[in-house]
């Protein structure tokens, strides 16, 4: 089974919809339930590394964005661009994958 949905429909603008909406709703009776089905491609290595580092941070008790930035920097994880982690570029990395609650 793939780790992404190769059949995911491209985002289409809906009247009144949020401009940050990344995908469309699918009818469950019309599609296969594919694992991580909102992904259009497998995660990049840096995405997996970031997810692992964030999980470790949360397990260590990190609970705020500034603490998370400090933890990622201290863990030696590099931003994909090679720049130092900041709150802004971390949020940018997370927003690429979807809205932040």
Secondary structure, DSSP 8 states (H G I E B T S, - for coil): --SS-TT-------TT--TT--S----GGGS---TTTT-SS---HHHHHHHHHHHHHHHTT--SHHHHHHHHHHTT---TTS----HHHHHHHHHHHS---
